[in-house]
Every structure is written in structure tokens, then in C-alpha cells.
Amino acid sequence: MKIERETWLDVAKMIGILLVVYGHSTEGPKSITFIYWFHMPLFFMISGYLFKPVNTISELKFYIKKLTLRLLVPYCTYLILFSLYNVVLQLNAATFSLSNLLDEVGSLLIGGRFITGVHGVFWYVTCLFITQILFSLICLYFKKNSTRLLIITSCYLLAHFETIKLVHEFGKTTFNQIAIPWNMDVAFLAVFFLGLGFFIKKLISSIPNYIGISCFILSIIYMALYNLNKLDYHLSLKYLRYDHLFLDALIPITMTIAVFYLCQKISKIKMIQSCTLLGKESLTIMYIHIFANAVLSQFFDYGPLFYTIIGIAVPLLLKKFIIESQPSIRPFFIGLNAKRRLKVRTA
């Protein structure tokens, strides 16, 4: 049972990362709008499904240490390398200046929606880091699931107060210039999806046919209504584009459950099982796919299909033949392992 569960989770992460890469391959709402409706909530719900609450302050400290080493070490490594690449490009184009460098360093330190280009997807890592710590604190100090659910629902409402009230009050352009480090404000919405993945874990682990099929039908209805111009809905966690109090929960949740249901049905297919490597290496693919295409697109002109193939193949090849083959650099790209300090009792 455990193996089956892990397999469908890897399939879900595989589908999710394929959609992330394809979603960055092209412009235009018709091709990417549906993907953005659910692909980030899907990853947060998976994190919630795998989440294990901490019960003491000591466990919380170790958990934060583990998250820091596993998430922020690769984050800093890729951030520095890709920034050096940008500096080299500017030097070659004779556009390098100290003021531009300082501006970029400032943006990188703030992170979140302030970084774009080859760093464009990095917001997710820091947002996930903050979200997991936030939910850990909720679980540590509030033991009843009913209270925890009330808190994450309040976070969901607070997130929408920001996008519906504050963004409207200040104006979107002005508000997005406010330096909120690491998209910490997005964590209020993300913790709702992460917490939901935790609370409905039993349901998600084996989705009944009537729920899975219903979610599939609803997903098709959403997309049909959008194509018929009967539904004007968009979602972007990074850029605070969530301003529909009801649909921002309904559409991402039902579409994510539909994907989970599909993954559980196809996870036993041997051909699919052999592709789950994509799910296991989703973070590596996430970090590198935009950079790989930014480099190769300077020499070749290609469309979304080849963008997606390159965005998947190049990170996997780099991981296997460079990162994995060099033990000295490997931890900086895939994260370090946290070790607990053992207390030695003395007589």
C-alpha cells in the first residue's frame, strides 16, 4: 500500500512539473490559463499530504533546520550561479553597471515576485519554506483539527483581504512595488492548500470513483465555460492574482483532486512508473528549466513542445552526469541532510 501511494504521488509531481515547464513555454491565456488554475495548489496540497506535525519546540527547531538545509541551500546555489550568468551576459553586451548590479542584488534579496527571468520560479521555494513553518506553528500550538482548519480558513480570508481590498486600494502596480520578502504574504493562501492536503489526507490517499469522476466533470465544465466566455477566472499565486473568494478554492481544489484521481488510476501502468523519475526530480527541473531554455534559445528557434522537452531533459542530464558525479558539490544542488544532536546523559 505504501509503495502504491508513493508511486501515484510521484506521478502527480511528474504531471505537475510537466505543466510548470509547459506553462513557461509560451505566452497567451488560451494555452496556459487552465494550467495556472491548479498547478501550484497541487504542489502545496502534496506538501500537506506528506506533512508531519511537530509536537515540541525542539522538534520545530530541528524541522526549520531541516527545511533550511533542504530548500534554502539549493536555492542560494542556483540563485548565485544564474546571477553570475546574467552578469556575464551584461559584460558581453557592454551593458553592465554597478547600479544595475546593486538593483539586481536588492531584488534577489527580496525575492518572491521581485525576481523574474531565469530566477522566475524561485518564489515557490521560499514561499513553500515560509508556508511549511507557518503550518508547523499552527499544528504545534493548536492541537484540535477543527481549530487548525479555522485558522487556515482565516488565512485564506486574510489573503483575499489583501488582494481584493488592499491591492484595489493602492493600485496593483503600486502595491506590487511594496517589498514583501520571499512572497511571505502569499503564504497565507498557500497554507490553506497545504493544510487542506493534510486534513483530507485519508480522502486523497484513495479517492472514491464518484468524487474523482465528479471533479473531472467539473473541471471540464470550468474550461468549457471559460472558452465560451462565460467564466472569467485567472489565478497566479506569485503575482497576487487571486481575487475571487469562492472560485479560488473551488476550481483549484476540484481540478487538483481530479489530477490525483487520474494519477491513482494510471500509477500501476509500467510505462508510467518508469517516468516517475520526473516527479522525483521535480525541484531540480523547476530550478533549471528556464535557465536551460534561456541559454539554448539564443542559438535555436523553437516552440512550446521543444521548450518542454529541453526543460525536462537538460536538468535531468545535468543532475545525472554533473551534479551526481561530483560528491563535493552535490549537497549544494540537492540540499544538505540535517542531523539531530544527541544528548549524552552523564551519571
C-alpha positions in Angstrom: 0.0 0.0 0.0 2.8 2.4 0.9 4.6 1.7 -2.5 1.4 2.4 -4.4 0.8 5.7 -2.6 4.4 6.8 -3.3 4.0 5.9 -6.9 0.9 7.9 -7.5 2.4 10.9 -5.7 5.4 10.8 -8.0 3.1 10.6 -11.0 1.3 13.6 -9.6 4.5 15.5 -9.2 5.6 14.4 -12.7 2.4 15.8 -14.2 2.7 18.9 -12.1 6.3 19.7 -13.2 5.4 19.0 -16.8 2.7 21.6 -16.6 5.0 24.1 -14.9 7.6 23.7 -17.7 5.0 23.9 -20.4 3.3 26.8 -18.7 6.5 28.8 -19.0 7.0 27.9 -22.7 4.5 30.2 -24.3 2.6 33.4 -23.8 -1.2 33.8 -24.3 -4.0 32.9 -22.0 -5.6 30.2 -24.1 -2.5 27.9 -23.7 -1.6 28.4 -20.0 -4.7 29.8 -18.2 -6.0 26.3 -17.3 -2.6 25.2 -16.0 -2.3 28.2 -13.7 -5.7 27.4 -12.2 -4.3 24.5 -10.2 -0.7 23.5 -10.8 0.7 25.5 -7.8 -2.1 24.5 -5.4 -1.4 20.9 -6.5 2.2 21.1 -5.2 1.1 22.7 -1.9 -1.5 20.1 -1.4 1.1 17.3 -2.0 3.3 19.0 0.6 0.3 19.0 3.0 -0.4 15.4 2.3 3.2 14.5 3.3 3.4 16.9 6.2 4.0 15.5 9.7 3.2 17.8 12.6 5.8 18.8 15.2 4.9 18.4 18.8 7.6 20.3 20.7 9.7 23.5 20.3 12.7 21.2 20.0 11.1 19.4 17.0 10.1 22.7 15.5 13.7 23.9 15.7 15.0 20.8 14.0 12.3 21.0 11.4 13.3 24.5 10.5 16.9 23.5 10.3 16.0 20.6 8.0 13.9 22.8 5.8 16.7 25.4 5.6 19.3 22.8 4.6 17.0 21.0 2.1 15.4 24.0 0.5 17.4 27.2 1.0 20.9 25.7 0.3 20.0 24.7 -3.3 18.0 28.0 -3.6 21.1 30.0 -2.8 23.3 27.9 -5.0 21.2 28.3 -8.1 20.5 32.0 -7.3 24.2 32.8 -7.3 25.1 30.7 -10.4 22.3 32.2 -12.5 23.1 35.7 -11.3 26.7 35.2 -12.4 25.4 34.1 -15.8 23.4 37.3 -16.0 26.5 39.4 -15.2 28.5 37.6 -17.9 25.7 38.4 -20.4 25.8 42.0 -19.4 29.6 42.2 -19.7 29.5 40.7 -23.2 26.8 43.1 -24.2 28.6 46.1 -22.6 25.5 46.8 -20.5 27.0 46.1 -17.1 26.9 48.8 -14.5 27.3 48.9 -10.7 23.9 50.4 -10.3 22.3 47.6 -12.3 24.2 45.1 -10.2 23.0 46.7 -6.9 19.4 46.8 -8.2 19.6 43.1 -9.1 21.1 42.1 -5.7 18.4 44.0 -4.0 15.7 42.2 -6.0 17.3 38.9 -5.3 17.4 39.5 -1.6 13.7 40.4 -1.5 12.9 37.5 -3.8 9.3 36.5 -4.5 7.6 38.4 -7.2 10.6 40.8 -7.5 12.7 38.3 -9.3 12.0 37.2 -12.9 13.8 35.8 -15.9 16.0 32.8 -15.1 15.1 33.2 -11.4 11.3 33.4 -12.2 10.2 30.2 -10.4 12.4 30.7 -7.3 9.5 32.4 -5.5 7.9 28.9 -4.9 10.8 27.6 -2.8 10.8 30.5 -0.3 7.0 30.6 -0.2 7.0 26.8 0.5 9.6 27.3 3.2 7.5 30.0 4.9 4.3 28.1 4.4 5.6 24.9 6.0 6.9 26.8 9.0 3.6 28.6 9.4 1.6 25.4 9.3 4.1 23.8 11.7 3.4 26.6 14.2 -0.3 26.2 13.8 -0.1 22.5 14.5 2.3 23.0 17.4 0.1 25.5 19.3 -3.3 24.3 18.3 -3.9 20.6 18.7 -7.6 20.3 17.6 -8.0 19.9 13.8 -11.2 22.0 14.0 -9.2 24.9 15.3 -6.4 24.4 12.8 -9.0 24.3 10.0 -10.5 27.5 11.3 -7.0 29.2 11.3 -6.1 28.2 7.7 -9.6 29.4 6.6 -8.9 32.7 8.3 -5.5 32.8 6.5 -7.4 32.2 3.2 -9.7 35.1 4.0 -6.8 37.3 5.0 -5.1 36.6 1.7 -8.2 37.7 -0.1 -8.5 40.8 2.0 -5.1 41.7 0.7 -5.9 41.1 -3.0 -9.5 42.4 -3.0 -9.2 45.3 -0.6 -5.6 46.4 -0.3 -4.4 45.9 -3.9 -7.6 47.7 -5.1 -6.9 50.5 -2.6 -3.3 51.1 -3.5 -3.5 50.0 -7.2 -1.9 46.8 -8.5 1.3 48.5 -9.9 1.9 50.4 -6.7 1.2 47.5 -4.4 3.5 45.2 -6.2 6.3 47.6 -5.6 6.0 47.1 -1.8 8.9 45.0 -0.8 7.4 41.9 0.9 10.4 39.5 1.2 10.0 36.0 -0.3 6.3 36.4 -1.1 5.5 35.9 2.6 2.0 37.3 2.0 1.3 34.5 -0.5 1.9 32.0 2.3 -1.5 33.0 3.8 -3.1 31.5 0.7 -0.6 28.7 0.3 -1.1 27.5 3.8 -4.8 26.9 3.0 -4.0 24.5 0.3 -1.2 22.8 2.2 -3.4 22.5 5.3 -6.2 21.1 3.2 -3.8 18.4 1.8 -3.1 17.5 5.4 -6.7 17.4 6.6 -8.2 15.4 3.8 -5.2 13.0 3.6 -7.4 10.0 4.1 -9.7 11.0 1.2 -6.8 11.9 -1.1 -5.0 8.6 -0.4 -7.8 6.6 -2.1 -10.2 8.9 -3.9 -13.6 7.2 -4.5 -14.7 6.9 -8.1 -17.8 9.2 -7.6 -15.6 12.0 -6.3 -12.9 11.6 -8.8 -15.3 11.5 -11.8 -17.3 14.4 -10.4 -14.2 16.5 -10.1 -13.2 15.6 -13.7 -16.7 16.6 -15.0 -16.5 19.9 -13.0 -13.0 20.6 -14.4 -14.3 20.1 -18.0 -17.2 22.4 -17.2 -14.9 25.2 -15.9 -12.8 25.0 -19.1 -15.8 24.9 -21.4 -17.3 27.9 -19.6 -14.1 29.8 -20.0 -13.9 29.0 -23.7 -17.5 30.2 -24.1 -16.6 33.5 -22.4 -19.0 32.6 -19.6 -16.3 32.3 -16.9 -13.6 35.0 -16.5 -11.2 33.4 -14.0 -7.4 33.6 -13.6 -5.0 32.5 -10.8 -1.4 33.4 -10.2 -0.1 33.0 -6.6 3.2 34.7 -7.4 1.6 37.9 -8.6 -1.3 38.0 -6.2 -3.8 37.3 -8.9 -6.4 35.7 -6.6 -9.4 37.9 -6.0 -12.4 35.6 -6.3 -13.3 34.5 -2.8 -15.3 31.4 -3.8 -13.7 30.2 -7.1 -10.1 30.5 -5.7 -10.9 27.5 -3.5 -13.4 25.6 -5.7 -11.5 25.5 -9.0 -8.0 24.6 -7.8 -9.3 22.0 -5.3 -11.6 20.2 -7.7 -9.0 20.2 -10.5 -6.3 19.0 -8.2 -8.4 16.2 -6.9 -9.2 15.2 -10.5 -5.5 15.0 -11.2 -4.8 13.0 -8.1 -7.6 10.6 -9.1 -6.1 10.2 -12.6 -2.7 9.6 -11.1 -4.0 6.8 -8.8 -5.6 5.1 -11.8 -2.6 5.2 -14.1 0.1 4.7 -11.4 0.1 0.9 -11.9 1.0 1.2 -15.6 4.6 0.1 -16.0 5.3 2.7 -18.7 4.1 5.4 -16.3 6.1 4.0 -13.4 9.3 4.3 -15.4 8.6 8.0 -15.9 8.1 8.9 -12.2 11.8 10.0 -12.2 10.4 13.3 -13.4 8.3 13.6 -10.2 11.2 12.7 -8.0 13.5 15.3 -9.6 10.8 18.0 -9.8 12.8 20.5 -7.8 15.9 20.1 -10.0 13.7 20.5 -13.1 12.0 23.6 -11.6 15.3 25.3 -10.9 17.0 24.7 -14.2 14.3 24.6 -17.0 14.0 28.3 -17.6 17.8 28.8 -17.5 18.4 25.9 -19.9 15.9 27.4 -22.4 17.3 30.9 -21.9 20.7 29.6 -23.0 19.6 27.4 -25.9 17.1 29.8 -27.3 19.9 32.1 -28.2 21.1 29.6 -30.7 17.9 27.9 -31.8 14.3 29.0 -32.5 11.7 26.5 -31.3 8.2 26.3 -29.9 6.5 25.1 -26.7 7.0 21.4 -27.4 10.8 21.6 -27.7 10.8 24.1 -24.8 9.2 21.5 -22.6 11.5 18.7 -23.8 14.6 20.8 -23.2 13.2 22.0 -19.9 12.9 18.4 -18.7 15.9 16.7 -20.4 18.6 19.2 -19.7 18.0 19.3 -15.9 17.9 15.5 -15.7 21.2 15.2 -17.7 22.9 17.8 -15.6 21.7 16.1 -12.4 22.9 12.7 -13.5 26.2 13.5 -15.2 27.5 16.6 -13.4 25.7 17.1 -10.0 25.6 13.4 -9.0 29.1 12.7 -10.3 30.7 15.3 -8.1 30.1 14.4 -4.4 31.8 17.7 -3.3 29.2 19.9 -5.0 26.2 17.5 -4.9 24.8 18.7 -1.5 24.7 22.4 -2.6 22.4 21.5 -5.5 20.1 18.9 -3.9 20.3 20.1 -0.2 22.0 19.0 2.9 20.8 16.4 5.5 20.0 17.7 8.9 21.3 15.7 11.8 19.9 15.7 15.3 22.2 16.4 18.2 22.2 13.5 20.6 22.2 14.5 24.2 24.6 12.4 26.2 23.5 11.6 29.7 26.1 11.6 32.4 25.9 9.8 35.7 
